[in-house]
């Protein structure tokens, strides 16, 4: 089996290289294409993805790759890289400097390594299963906030917000009336990393993909946080909905979510 130490080093080099590419192009004029009414992709997404997948193919040619903008490359090796080359594309396309590179390594169905890199702050979050989470080498731990009314939360809204009533507006209203405040920054990977470092106390979102959460999920759990689906069940890489907290407010948030009608837009 390949050395995890080598993979950890590889992951950091690759995430930082892709992040540098994105940072350098942030204020360029972007080629924006639409995958849906408001779901976009830019040339920077594709360039970052090509860089990351190219490095993986060179370094680990037998490994599978799941990336947001490409058809999945499947192998029988048991190793799969799960990549979001630019998490926060809408922010990026508008020159709003809140975005990240997210890379996770799954081995035999279990996420073993995760990295989230914020190029603008040069903050590199990483975790190895059973070994803890770190920010630029400093060990992470979730916040100690134990009351929802004192909590700062994060969330996001799905791309079909205009066409599907199950769009998080109801949950947002219920949480806004219960928490200290809510932020909607536009990058699920960073939201999860920020819960891990204690900047946020909880995060929830609907209709996410594996590349949105795989790395951040591991980083948060290794920092002592709790991650479930919105019903309180075990979270899986293909789970579309996520509830992620410091653990101390998880039951409060879960109770609000389960008591709220998902289609109530009043």
C-alpha positions, 0 to 999 in steps of 0.5 A: 500500500502507498504511504499515507505520509506521501499522500498527505504531502502530495495533497498539500502541494497539490491543493496549494498549487491549485489555490495559487492558480485560482488566487492569481486569476481571481480578478480576471474576466471569467468565461462563465457557463451555466449548468443550470439557471443559477449554477455556473462553472468558470474556466478557473474551475476547469483549469484547477480541476485539470491541474489536480487530476493531472497531478493525481494521474501522474502520481497515482495512476491506478487511483480513481477520481471523482471531480465536480466538472468531469466524468468519474474515473473508476478503478478497482484499486480501492482508492478514490480522490474526491475533488472540488477544484473551486468550491464557491464558484459564484463568489469567485465569478463575482470577484468575492474572495471566499472560495476553497480547494477541497480534496479528499482521499477515500480508501475502500469506501472510507474517507481517510484524508481530507484537505480544504485550502483557502487561497486568500488567507493561505489557511490549509485545513487537513485531517487524517482519520484517527490522527486529528485535524490541523490548520497550518500545523496547529491542532484543531478543536471545535468550539465549546458553545453549548447553547443554540441561542449563543451560536453562530451558524452557517448554511447555504441554499440549493441551486433549485431554490426558485423551483423546489419548495424544499429549498432551506428557506423554512429551516433558515427562518426557524434557525434565525429565530433560535440562534445568535446569528447565521452566515451564508458565505457560499462555500460548504467546504469552508463552512465545515472547516470553520466549524472545525476551527470553532469560528462557527458552532454549526452548519446545515445545508441541503442537496450537496454532492460528495465533493462539497463535503468529503474533506470538510466532513473528516476535518470536522469529525477529527476536530471533535465535531458531530456530522449527521444527516438532517434526520440524525442518521449516519452521514455518508459521502452520498448523503445530500443533506448535512447537519454538522456541529460542535456536538454540544448544540447538535440535538437543539439544531436537530430538534428544530429541523425535524419539527419544521415542515420542509415544504412550509414557506410561510 
